[in-house]
Amino acid sequence: MDESGEAKYRVVLYERPTPNDLGEMTETAMYGFVRTRLGDDMEAAEAILHELKEKGAATTYFESALGSRIRVEIQRITKG
């Protein structure tokens, strides 16, 4: 958790052979990222967030603007 008490997550996109590590995100930023990619699909966004809270990690898929499928892996960061 950071100073605000929010959990932190590492987000990695797999669209090409080389992963694109987006780095650490707070829970708020990660939620915004997921919601932006899923559009109006609130149930899918909530399912991802629930899985993160339960397991500490989640994998989901988004369609890019060019129509390719992008795998996104999100992992809770634990300090200590």
Jmol script that loads the backbone (N, CA, C; Angstrom):
load data "model"
ATOM      1  N   MET A   1       0.843  -1.177   0.000  1.00  0.00           N
ATOM      2  CA  MET A   1       0.000   0.000   0.000  1.00  0.00           C
ATOM      3  C   MET A   1       0.888   1.240   0.000  1.00  0.00           C
ATOM      4  N   ASP A   2       0.389   2.306  -0.585  1.00  0.00           N
ATOM      5  CA  ASP A   2       1.160   3.539  -0.561  1.00  0.00           C
ATOM      6  C   ASP A   2       0.737   4.381   0.637  1.00  0.00           C
ATOM      7  N   GLU A   3       1.234   5.605   0.699  1.00  0.00           N
ATOM      8  CA  GLU A   3       0.947   6.473   1.844  1.00  0.00           C
ATOM      9  C   GLU A   3      -0.544   6.748   2.020  1.00  0.00           C
ATOM     10  N   SER A   4      -1.308   6.710   0.929  1.00  0.00           N
ATOM     11  CA  SER A   4      -2.742   6.981   1.009  1.00  0.00           C
ATOM     12  C   SER A   4      -3.536   5.756   1.436  1.00  0.00           C
ATOM     13  N   GLY A   5      -2.858   4.610   1.575  1.00  0.00           N
ATOM     14  CA  GLY A   5      -3.548   3.387   1.955  1.00  0.00           C
ATOM     15  C   GLY A   5      -4.045   2.575   0.772  1.00  0.00           C
ATOM     16  N   GLU A   6      -3.788   3.059  -0.441  1.00  0.00           N
ATOM     17  CA  GLU A   6      -4.226   2.338  -1.633  1.00  0.00           C
ATOM     18  C   GLU A   6      -3.257   1.215  -1.971  1.00  0.00           C
ATOM     19  N   ALA A   7      -3.799   0.118  -2.445  1.00  0.00           N
ATOM     20  CA  ALA A   7      -2.963  -0.968  -2.951  1.00  0.00           C
ATOM     21  C   ALA A   7      -2.297  -0.504  -4.238  1.00  0.00           C
ATOM     22  N   LYS A   8      -1.155  -1.110  -4.547  1.00  0.00           N
ATOM     23  CA  LYS A   8      -0.463  -0.815  -5.805  1.00  0.00           C
ATOM     24  C   LYS A   8      -0.419  -2.071  -6.649  1.00  0.00           C
ATOM     25  N   TYR A   9      -0.433  -1.863  -7.965  1.00  0.00           N
ATOM     26  CA  TYR A   9      -0.455  -2.955  -8.921  1.00  0.00           C
ATOM     27  C   TYR A   9       0.572  -2.722 -10.023  1.00  0.00           C
ATOM     28  N   ARG A  10       1.102  -3.810 -10.575  1.00  0.00           N
ATOM     29  CA  ARG A  10       1.955  -3.751 -11.763  1.00  0.00           C
ATOM     30  C   ARG A  10       1.105  -4.226 -12.927  1.00  0.00           C
ATOM     31  N   VAL A  11       1.125  -3.442 -14.018  1.00  0.00           N
ATOM     32  CA  VAL A  11       0.309  -3.738 -15.187  1.00  0.00           C
ATOM     33  C   VAL A  11       1.229  -3.957 -16.389  1.00  0.00           C
ATOM     34  N   VAL A  12       1.069  -5.101 -17.055  1.00  0.00           N
ATOM     35  CA  VAL A  12       1.884  -5.435 -18.215  1.00  0.00           C
ATOM     36  C   VAL A  12       0.966  -5.801 -19.383  1.00  0.00           C
ATOM     37  N   LEU A  13       1.206  -5.170 -20.544  1.00  0.00           N
ATOM     38  CA  LEU A  13       0.445  -5.441 -21.756  1.00  0.00           C
ATOM     39  C   LEU A  13       1.243  -6.380 -22.650  1.00  0.00           C
ATOM     40  N   TYR A  14       0.561  -7.342 -23.234  1.00  0.00           N
ATOM     41  CA  TYR A  14       1.181  -8.285 -24.170  1.00  0.00           C
ATOM     42  C   TYR A  14       0.447  -8.181 -25.498  1.00  0.00           C
ATOM     43  N   GLU A  15       0.928  -7.270 -26.337  1.00  0.00           N
ATOM     44  CA  GLU A  15       0.336  -7.110 -27.668  1.00  0.00           C
ATOM     45  C   GLU A  15       1.305  -7.611 -28.729  1.00  0.00           C
ATOM     46  N   ARG A  16       2.566  -7.523 -28.443  1.00  0.00           N
ATOM     47  CA  ARG A  16       3.632  -7.921 -29.356  1.00  0.00           C
ATOM     48  C   ARG A  16       4.527  -8.915 -28.641  1.00  0.00           C
ATOM     49  N   PRO A  17       5.542  -9.404 -29.302  1.00  0.00           N
ATOM     50  CA  PRO A  17       6.438 -10.351 -28.625  1.00  0.00           C
ATOM     51  C   PRO A  17       7.097  -9.783 -27.361  1.00  0.00           C
ATOM     52  N   THR A  18       7.345  -8.476 -27.357  1.00  0.00           N
ATOM     53  CA  THR A  18       7.965  -7.853 -26.192  1.00  0.00           C
ATOM     54  C   THR A  18       6.882  -7.250 -25.303  1.00  0.00           C
ATOM     55  N   PRO A  19       6.810  -7.659 -24.033  1.00  0.00           N
ATOM     56  CA  PRO A  19       5.802  -7.094 -23.125  1.00  0.00           C
ATOM     57  C   PRO A  19       6.017  -5.601 -22.924  1.00  0.00           C
ATOM     58  N   ASN A  20       4.939  -4.888 -22.713  1.00  0.00           N
ATOM     59  CA  ASN A  20       4.981  -3.457 -22.422  1.00  0.00           C
ATOM     60  C   ASN A  20       4.601  -3.281 -20.953  1.00  0.00           C
ATOM     61  N   ASP A  21       5.615  -3.114 -20.103  1.00  0.00           N
ATOM     62  CA  ASP A  21       5.395  -2.958 -18.662  1.00  0.00           C
ATOM     63  C   ASP A  21       5.003  -1.513 -18.383  1.00  0.00           C
ATOM     64  N   LEU A  22       3.761  -1.319 -17.975  1.00  0.00           N
ATOM     65  CA  LEU A  22       3.291   0.035 -17.670  1.00  0.00           C
ATOM     66  C   LEU A  22       3.728   0.491 -16.284  1.00  0.00           C
ATOM     67  N   GLY A  23       4.314  -0.409 -15.515  1.00  0.00           N
ATOM     68  CA  GLY A  23       4.832  -0.054 -14.198  1.00  0.00           C
ATOM     69  C   GLY A  23       3.767  -0.113 -13.122  1.00  0.00           C
ATOM     70  N   GLU A  24       4.072   0.546 -12.018  1.00  0.00           N
ATOM     71  CA  GLU A  24       3.166   0.546 -10.862  1.00  0.00           C
ATOM     72  C   GLU A  24       2.022   1.521 -11.059  1.00  0.00           C
ATOM     73  N   MET A  25       0.856   1.114 -10.597  1.00  0.00           N
ATOM     74  CA  MET A  25      -0.325   1.980 -10.585  1.00  0.00           C
ATOM     75  C   MET A  25      -1.002   1.841  -9.232  1.00  0.00           C
ATOM     76  N   THR A  26      -1.556   2.929  -8.746  1.00  0.00           N
ATOM     77  CA  THR A  26      -2.384   2.841  -7.547  1.00  0.00           C
ATOM     78  C   THR A  26      -3.685   2.143  -7.928  1.00  0.00           C
ATOM     79  N   GLU A  27      -4.426   1.739  -6.940  1.00  0.00           N
ATOM     80  CA  GLU A  27      -5.712   1.087  -7.200  1.00  0.00           C
ATOM     81  C   GLU A  27      -6.633   1.992  -8.008  1.00  0.00           C
ATOM     82  N   THR A  28      -6.649   3.277  -7.693  1.00  0.00           N
ATOM     83  CA  THR A  28      -7.498   4.232  -8.410  1.00  0.00           C
ATOM     84  C   THR A  28      -7.092   4.332  -9.873  1.00  0.00           C
ATOM     85  N   ALA A  29      -5.788   4.456 -10.134  1.00  0.00           N
ATOM     86  CA  ALA A  29      -5.302   4.559 -11.510  1.00  0.00           C
ATOM     87  C   ALA A  29      -5.570   3.274 -12.282  1.00  0.00           C
ATOM     88  N   MET A  30      -5.349   2.133 -11.634  1.00  0.00           N
ATOM     89  CA  MET A  30      -5.562   0.852 -12.292  1.00  0.00           C
ATOM     90  C   MET A  30      -7.045   0.661 -12.635  1.00  0.00           C
ATOM     91  N   TYR A  31      -7.928   1.069 -11.724  1.00  0.00           N
ATOM     92  CA  TYR A  31      -9.366   0.980 -11.986  1.00  0.00           C
ATOM     93  C   TYR A  31      -9.723   1.836 -13.201  1.00  0.00           C
ATOM     94  N   GLY A  32      -9.179   3.049 -13.264  1.00  0.00           N
ATOM     95  CA  GLY A  32      -9.422   3.926 -14.415  1.00  0.00           C
ATOM     96  C   GLY A  32      -8.906   3.309 -15.709  1.00  0.00           C
ATOM     97  N   PHE A  33      -7.742   2.700 -15.658  1.00  0.00           N
ATOM     98  CA  PHE A  33      -7.158   2.035 -16.823  1.00  0.00           C
ATOM     99  C   PHE A  33      -8.082   0.916 -17.309  1.00  0.00           C
ATOM    100  N   VAL A  34      -8.523   0.064 -16.397  1.00  0.00           N
ATOM    101  CA  VAL A  34      -9.393  -1.059 -16.757  1.00  0.00           C
ATOM    102  C   VAL A  34     -10.712  -0.539 -17.319  1.00  0.00           C
ATOM    103  N   ARG A  35     -11.307   0.424 -16.673  1.00  0.00           N
ATOM    104  CA  ARG A  35     -12.599   0.969 -17.133  1.00  0.00           C
ATOM    105  C   ARG A  35     -12.472   1.606 -18.510  1.00  0.00           C
ATOM    106  N   THR A  36     -11.352   2.287 -18.768  1.00  0.00           N
ATOM    107  CA  THR A  36     -11.147   2.901 -20.077  1.00  0.00           C
ATOM    108  C   THR A  36     -11.092   1.839 -21.163  1.00  0.00           C
ATOM    109  N   ARG A  37     -10.424   0.742 -20.894  1.00  0.00           N
ATOM    110  CA  ARG A  37     -10.276  -0.320 -21.891  1.00  0.00           C
ATOM    111  C   ARG A  37     -11.561  -1.108 -22.092  1.00  0.00           C
ATOM    112  N   LEU A  38     -12.368  -1.258 -21.062  1.00  0.00           N
ATOM    113  CA  LEU A  38     -13.602  -2.048 -21.172  1.00  0.00           C
ATOM    114  C   LEU A  38     -14.821  -1.224 -21.555  1.00  0.00           C
ATOM    115  N   GLY A  39     -14.690   0.080 -21.607  1.00  0.00           N
ATOM    116  CA  GLY A  39     -15.815   0.921 -21.989  1.00  0.00           C
ATOM    117  C   GLY A  39     -16.939   0.832 -20.975  1.00  0.00           C
ATOM    118  N   ASP A  40     -18.129   0.553 -21.445  1.00  0.00           N
ATOM    119  CA  ASP A  40     -19.310   0.537 -20.579  1.00  0.00           C
ATOM    120  C   ASP A  40     -19.564  -0.807 -19.912  1.00  0.00           C
ATOM    121  N   ASP A  41     -18.661  -1.756 -20.052  1.00  0.00           N
ATOM    122  CA  ASP A  41     -18.868  -3.085 -19.485  1.00  0.00           C
ATOM    123  C   ASP A  41     -18.484  -3.088 -18.000  1.00  0.00           C
ATOM    124  N   MET A  42     -19.356  -2.521 -17.176  1.00  0.00           N
ATOM    125  CA  MET A  42     -19.109  -2.404 -15.736  1.00  0.00           C
ATOM    126  C   MET A  42     -18.965  -3.764 -15.072  1.00  0.00           C
ATOM    127  N   GLU A  43     -19.739  -4.743 -15.503  1.00  0.00           N
ATOM    128  CA  GLU A  43     -19.663  -6.071 -14.889  1.00  0.00           C
ATOM    129  C   GLU A  43     -18.287  -6.694 -15.109  1.00  0.00           C
ATOM    130  N   ALA A  44     -17.724  -6.534 -16.293  1.00  0.00           N
ATOM    131  CA  ALA A  44     -16.394  -7.082 -16.573  1.00  0.00           C
ATOM    132  C   ALA A  44     -15.336  -6.371 -15.729  1.00  0.00           C
ATOM    133  N   ALA A  45     -15.439  -5.063 -15.608  1.00  0.00           N
ATOM    134  CA  ALA A  45     -14.485  -4.308 -14.794  1.00  0.00           C
ATOM    135  C   ALA A  45     -14.580  -4.737 -13.329  1.00  0.00           C
ATOM    136  N   GLU A  46     -15.780  -4.880 -12.826  1.00  0.00           N
ATOM    137  CA  GLU A  46     -15.964  -5.304 -11.436  1.00  0.00           C
ATOM    138  C   GLU A  46     -15.437  -6.721 -11.213  1.00  0.00           C
ATOM    139  N   ALA A  47     -15.603  -7.599 -12.202  1.00  0.00           N
ATOM    140  CA  ALA A  47     -15.099  -8.971 -12.083  1.00  0.00           C
ATOM    141  C   ALA A  47     -13.570  -8.977 -11.980  1.00  0.00           C
ATOM    142  N   ILE A  48     -12.909  -8.148 -12.768  1.00  0.00           N
ATOM    143  CA  ILE A  48     -11.444  -8.049 -12.711  1.00  0.00           C
ATOM    144  C   ILE A  48     -11.012  -7.540 -11.344  1.00  0.00           C
ATOM    145  N   LEU A  49     -11.666  -6.494 -10.871  1.00  0.00           N
ATOM    146  CA  LEU A  49     -11.308  -5.924  -9.565  1.00  0.00           C
ATOM    147  C   LEU A  49     -11.553  -6.918  -8.438  1.00  0.00           C
ATOM    148  N   HIS A  50     -12.626  -7.689  -8.533  1.00  0.00           N
ATOM    149  CA  HIS A  50     -12.915  -8.707  -7.514  1.00  0.00           C
ATOM    150  C   HIS A  50     -11.818  -9.774  -7.519  1.00  0.00           C
ATOM    151  N   GLU A  51     -11.416 -10.212  -8.696  1.00  0.00           N
ATOM    152  CA  GLU A  51     -10.355 -11.218  -8.801  1.00  0.00           C
ATOM    153  C   GLU A  51      -9.044 -10.693  -8.217  1.00  0.00           C
ATOM    154  N   LEU A  52      -8.744  -9.427  -8.451  1.00  0.00           N
ATOM    155  CA  LEU A  52      -7.528  -8.833  -7.892  1.00  0.00           C
ATOM    156  C   LEU A  52      -7.571  -8.819  -6.368  1.00  0.00           C
ATOM    157  N   LYS A  53      -8.723  -8.477  -5.817  1.00  0.00           N
ATOM    158  CA  LYS A  53      -8.852  -8.443  -4.354  1.00  0.00           C
ATOM    159  C   LYS A  53      -8.748  -9.840  -3.758  1.00  0.00           C
ATOM    160  N   GLU A  54      -9.318 -10.830  -4.444  1.00  0.00           N
ATOM    161  CA  GLU A  54      -9.318 -12.203  -3.940  1.00  0.00           C
ATOM    162  C   GLU A  54      -7.974 -12.911  -4.133  1.00  0.00           C
ATOM    163  N   LYS A  55      -7.392 -12.789  -5.314  1.00  0.00           N
ATOM    164  CA  LYS A  55      -6.204 -13.568  -5.665  1.00  0.00           C
ATOM    165  C   LYS A  55      -4.918 -12.760  -5.742  1.00  0.00           C
ATOM    166  N   GLY A  56      -5.039 -11.446  -5.880  1.00  0.00           N
ATOM    167  CA  GLY A  56      -3.853 -10.606  -6.007  1.00  0.00           C
ATOM    168  C   GLY A  56      -3.337 -10.491  -7.426  1.00  0.00           C
ATOM    169  N   ALA A  57      -3.988 -11.170  -8.367  1.00  0.00           N
ATOM    170  CA  ALA A  57      -3.580 -11.107  -9.769  1.00  0.00           C
ATOM    171  C   ALA A  57      -4.784 -11.385 -10.658  1.00  0.00           C
ATOM    172  N   ALA A  58      -4.739 -10.830 -11.871  1.00  0.00           N
ATOM    173  CA  ALA A  58      -5.810 -11.072 -12.836  1.00  0.00           C
ATOM    174  C   ALA A  58      -5.252 -10.909 -14.241  1.00  0.00           C
ATOM    175  N   THR A  59      -5.848 -11.634 -15.162  1.00  0.00           N
ATOM    176  CA  THR A  59      -5.521 -11.498 -16.575  1.00  0.00           C
ATOM    177  C   THR A  59      -6.814 -11.202 -17.309  1.00  0.00           C
ATOM    178  N   THR A  60      -6.749 -10.237 -18.218  1.00  0.00           N
ATOM    179  CA  THR A  60      -7.915  -9.903 -19.021  1.00  0.00           C
ATOM    180  C   THR A  60      -7.444  -9.605 -20.434  1.00  0.00           C
ATOM    181  N   TYR A  61      -8.380  -9.400 -21.330  1.00  0.00           N
ATOM    182  CA  TYR A  61      -8.066  -9.129 -22.729  1.00  0.00           C
ATOM    183  C   TYR A  61      -8.865  -7.930 -23.199  1.00  0.00           C
ATOM    184  N   PHE A  62      -8.225  -7.097 -24.031  1.00  0.00           N
ATOM    185  CA  PHE A  62      -8.863  -5.935 -24.628  1.00  0.00           C
ATOM    186  C   PHE A  62      -8.633  -5.982 -26.123  1.00  0.00           C
ATOM    187  N   GLU A  63      -9.531  -5.386 -26.872  1.00  0.00           N
ATOM    188  CA  GLU A  63      -9.338  -5.219 -28.311  1.00  0.00           C
ATOM    189  C   GLU A  63      -8.686  -3.857 -28.535  1.00  0.00           C
ATOM    190  N   SER A  64      -7.612  -3.842 -29.334  1.00  0.00           N
ATOM    191  CA  SER A  64      -6.963  -2.575 -29.659  1.00  0.00           C
ATOM    192  C   SER A  64      -7.772  -1.846 -30.721  1.00  0.00           C
ATOM    193  N   ALA A  65      -7.419  -0.609 -30.963  1.00  0.00           N
ATOM    194  CA  ALA A  65      -8.097   0.177 -31.992  1.00  0.00           C
ATOM    195  C   ALA A  65      -7.907  -0.447 -33.377  1.00  0.00           C
ATOM    196  N   LEU A  66      -6.834  -1.211 -33.545  1.00  0.00           N
ATOM    197  CA  LEU A  66      -6.563  -1.860 -34.829  1.00  0.00           C
ATOM    198  C   LEU A  66      -7.158  -3.256 -34.917  1.00  0.00           C
ATOM    199  N   GLY A  67      -7.864  -3.675 -33.870  1.00  0.00           N
ATOM    200  CA  GLY A  67      -8.546  -4.956 -33.894  1.00  0.00           C
ATOM    201  C   GLY A  67      -7.768  -6.128 -33.334  1.00  0.00           C
ATOM    202  N   SER A  68      -6.530  -5.894 -32.898  1.00  0.00           N
ATOM    203  CA  SER A  68      -5.765  -7.007 -32.326  1.00  0.00           C
ATOM    204  C   SER A  68      -6.150  -7.196 -30.854  1.00  0.00           C
ATOM    205  N   ARG A  69      -5.956  -8.402 -30.385  1.00  0.00           N
ATOM    206  CA  ARG A  69      -6.302  -8.737 -29.001  1.00  0.00           C
ATOM    207  C   ARG A  69      -5.070  -8.527 -28.126  1.00  0.00           C
ATOM    208  N   ILE A  70      -5.241  -7.808 -27.038  1.00  0.00           N
ATOM    209  CA  ILE A  70      -4.142  -7.492 -26.129  1.00  0.00           C
ATOM    210  C   ILE A  70      -4.401  -8.167 -24.795  1.00  0.00           C
ATOM    211  N   ARG A  71      -3.440  -8.962 -24.338  1.00  0.00           N
ATOM    212  CA  ARG A  71      -3.530  -9.578 -23.014  1.00  0.00           C
ATOM    213  C   ARG A  71      -2.959  -8.593 -22.003  1.00  0.00           C
ATOM    214  N   VAL A  72      -3.656  -8.441 -20.884  1.00  0.00           N
ATOM    215  CA  VAL A  72      -3.212  -7.556 -19.811  1.00  0.00           C
ATOM    216  C   VAL A  72      -3.105  -8.375 -18.542  1.00  0.00           C
ATOM    217  N   GLU A  73      -1.932  -8.361 -17.946  1.00  0.00           N
ATOM    218  CA  GLU A  73      -1.719  -9.041 -16.673  1.00  0.00           C
ATOM    219  C   GLU A  73      -1.513  -7.987 -15.587  1.00  0.00           C
ATOM    220  N   ILE A  74      -2.265  -8.153 -14.513  1.00  0.00           N
ATOM    221  CA  ILE A  74      -2.214  -7.199 -13.401  1.00  0.00           C
ATOM    222  C   ILE A  74      -1.871  -7.991 -12.146  1.00  0.00           C
ATOM    223  N   GLN A  75      -0.904  -7.502 -11.392  1.00  0.00           N
ATOM    224  CA  GLN A  75      -0.457  -8.201 -10.181  1.00  0.00           C
ATOM    225  C   GLN A  75      -0.353  -7.186  -9.046  1.00  0.00           C
ATOM    226  N   ARG A  76      -0.915  -7.546  -7.890  1.00  0.00           N
ATOM    227  CA  ARG A  76      -0.792  -6.684  -6.727  1.00  0.00           C
ATOM    228  C   ARG A  76       0.656  -6.704  -6.258  1.00  0.00           C
ATOM    229  N   ILE A  77       1.175  -5.547  -5.914  1.00  0.00           N
ATOM    230  CA  ILE A  77       2.538  -5.428  -5.431  1.00  0.00           C
ATOM    231  C   ILE A  77       2.499  -5.469  -3.910  1.00  0.00           C
ATOM    232  N   THR A  78       3.285  -6.364  -3.349  1.00  0.00           N
ATOM    233  CA  THR A  78       3.366  -6.450  -1.900  1.00  0.00           C
ATOM    234  C   THR A  78       4.779  -6.060  -1.478  1.00  0.00           C
ATOM    235  N   LYS A  79       4.859  -5.243  -0.499  1.00  0.00           N
ATOM    236  CA  LYS A  79       6.158  -4.801   0.037  1.00  0.00           C
ATOM    237  C   LYS A  79       6.467  -5.628   1.273  1.00  0.00           C
ATOM    238  N   GLY A  80       7.715  -5.929   1.424  1.00  0.00           N
ATOM    239  CA  GLY A  80       8.084  -6.564   2.677  1.00  0.00           C
ATOM    240  C   GLY A  80       8.633  -7.888   2.518  1.00  0.00           C
TER     241      GLY A  80
END
end "model"
wireframe off; spacefill off
backbone 0.3
color backbone group
